[in-house]
């Protein structure tokens, strides 16, 4: 697996449109955001079904939105809470950067190195055929893995830093899978916000 070095802007990976911006939220401000999200978000741990087996998600999640539309994945349907003032402010920043009006935010809390998110694509039908996904990271740095669906040599990892923004758009979800793997390192909490447009 190839490590993607320090970068600010477009990742030049085949069959994708991916950009990464470190320090999108300033370091100190990002810690203020992290603490508020950690304490004020309505976190839940759901049971999901994968290949016919049910198990607890290895992370906590929460869904917020402004259009009342649910979001479904892995045979799980989440109902949105109303956007908080903090999420509205963050959404405005991301909307401007992406030139998009996001409707929904899925939050993930990775409590330690055992929490993870396995290989997947954000390709649910309610996201449309060429979705744009904007991902803000706060707290502990974690590696983000990418692999091409067909080209086995195309595998990469990128360290998602505190206060950073990752944007995936175009045909990325058609051609690539991504994950946040488990780690044996001693790590603290990481909060990830993924803004989406639910159609």
C-alpha positions in Angstrom: 0.0 0.0 0.0 1.4 3.4 -1.0 1.4 6.2 1.5 0.2 9.6 0.2 2.6 12.2 1.5 1.8 15.7 2.8 -0.6 17.2 0.3 -2.9 20.3 0.0 -5.3 19.9 -2.9 -6.0 17.3 -5.5 -4.9 13.7 -5.1 -4.0 12.5 -8.6 -5.5 9.0 -8.4 -6.8 7.3 -11.5 -10.6 7.3 -12.0 -11.3 9.6 -9.1 -11.8 13.2 -8.0 -10.4 13.5 -4.5 -9.0 16.5 -2.7 -7.5 16.9 0.7 -7.0 20.2 2.7 -5.1 20.1 6.0 -5.9 22.8 8.5 -9.3 23.6 6.9 -10.3 24.4 10.4 -7.5 26.1 12.5 -5.9 23.9 15.1 -7.2 25.6 18.2 -10.7 26.2 16.8 -10.8 22.5 15.8 -10.3 21.5 19.4 -13.2 23.7 20.5 -15.3 22.0 17.8 -14.2 18.6 18.9 -15.1 19.1 22.5 -18.6 20.4 21.7 -19.2 17.6 19.2 -18.0 15.0 21.7 -20.3 16.2 24.5 -23.3 17.5 22.6 -23.9 15.0 19.8 -26.7 12.4 20.2 -24.4 9.4 19.7 -25.8 5.9 19.2 -24.4 2.4 18.5 -26.6 0.5 16.0 -26.8 -3.1 15.0 -26.0 -3.6 11.3 -26.4 -6.7 9.1 -23.5 -7.7 6.8 -23.7 -11.0 4.8 -26.7 -12.0 6.9 -25.0 -11.6 10.2 -25.9 -8.9 12.8 -23.3 -7.1 14.9 -22.8 -3.8 16.7 -21.1 -1.2 14.6 -17.5 -0.7 15.8 -18.1 3.0 16.3 -20.8 5.4 17.4 -22.8 7.4 14.9 -25.4 10.1 14.6 -27.3 11.7 11.7 -28.3 15.3 11.3 -30.2 17.0 8.5 -32.3 19.8 7.3 -34.7 18.0 5.0 -36.0 15.3 7.3 -35.0 12.5 4.9 -33.6 9.3 6.4 -30.3 7.7 5.3 -30.0 3.9 4.8 -26.9 1.6 4.6 -26.0 -1.9 5.6 -29.8 -2.7 6.2 -29.8 0.2 8.7 -32.0 3.2 8.4 -31.2 6.3 10.4 -33.6 9.2 11.1 -32.0 12.7 11.2 -31.9 15.1 14.1 -32.2 18.8 13.3 -28.9 20.5 12.6 -27.4 22.2 15.6 -26.0 25.7 15.4 -22.4 24.3 15.3 -23.2 21.9 12.5 -24.9 24.8 10.6 -21.8 26.9 10.9 -19.5 24.0 9.7 -21.9 23.2 6.9 -21.7 26.7 5.6 -17.9 26.5 5.4 -18.0 23.2 3.6 -20.9 24.3 1.3 -18.7 27.3 0.1 -15.6 25.2 -0.4 -17.5 22.5 -2.4 -19.9 24.9 -4.1 -22.7 22.5 -3.0 -25.7 22.7 -0.7 -25.4 19.7 1.6 -28.5 18.5 3.2 -27.3 15.8 5.7 -24.3 15.1 8.0 -23.4 11.6 9.2 -21.1 11.8 12.2 -18.8 9.0 13.4 -17.1 8.7 16.7 -14.1 6.3 16.8 -13.5 5.8 20.5 -10.2 4.0 20.3 -8.1 1.9 17.9 -10.6 -1.0 17.9 -13.3 1.2 16.4 -13.2 1.2 12.6 -15.2 1.4 9.3 -14.6 -1.4 6.9 -14.2 -1.3 3.1 -17.2 0.4 1.4 -18.3 3.0 -1.1 -20.8 5.8 -0.4 -23.0 4.7 -3.3 -26.4 4.4 -1.8 -29.2 5.3 -4.3 -30.4 8.4 -2.3 -26.9 10.0 -2.8 -27.3 9.9 -6.6 -25.0 8.5 -9.3 -22.0 10.8 -8.8 -22.2 12.0 -5.2 -20.0 14.5 -3.5 -18.9 13.6 0.0 -17.1 16.1 2.2 -15.4 14.7 5.3 -14.2 16.8 8.3 -11.9 15.2 10.8 -11.4 16.3 14.5 -9.3 14.8 17.2 -7.0 11.8 16.8 -5.3 11.3 13.4 -6.3 8.1 11.7 -5.2 6.5 8.4 -7.8 6.5 5.6 -7.3 3.6 3.1 -8.3 3.7 -0.6 -8.3 0.8 -3.1 -9.4 0.7 -6.7 -12.2 -1.8 -7.4 -10.4 -3.3 -10.4 -6.7 -2.3 -10.4 -5.2 -4.3 -7.5 -1.9 -2.3 -7.5 -3.9 1.0 -6.8 -4.0 1.0 -3.0 -3.2 4.0 -0.9 -3.3 5.4 2.6 -3.6 9.0 3.7 -3.3 10.3 7.3 -6.4 12.4 8.1 -5.3 15.2 10.3 -7.1 17.2 13.0 -9.1 20.0 11.4 -8.7 18.6 7.8 -11.2 18.3 5.0 -11.4 15.5 2.5 -13.6 15.8 -0.6 -14.6 12.9 -2.9 -16.7 13.5 -6.0 -17.3 12.5 -9.6 -16.9 8.8 -10.2 -14.8 8.1 -7.1 -17.5 6.0 -5.4 -18.0 3.9 -8.6 -14.3 3.1 -8.9 -12.9 3.1 -5.4 -13.5 1.7 -1.9 -12.3 3.3 1.3 -12.0 2.4 5.0 -10.8 3.5 8.4 -9.0 0.4 9.6 -8.5 -0.8 13.2 -5.1 0.0 14.7 -3.1 -1.6 17.4 -1.6 1.8 18.4 -2.9 3.5 21.5 -5.2 6.2 20.1 -7.7 8.6 21.5 -11.1 9.7 20.1 -11.6 10.8 16.5 -14.8 12.5 15.3 -15.6 12.5 11.6 -18.3 14.5 9.9 -19.4 13.4 6.4 -21.6 15.9 4.6 -23.9 14.5 1.9 -26.8 15.5 -0.4 -29.8 13.2 0.2 -32.0 13.4 -2.9 
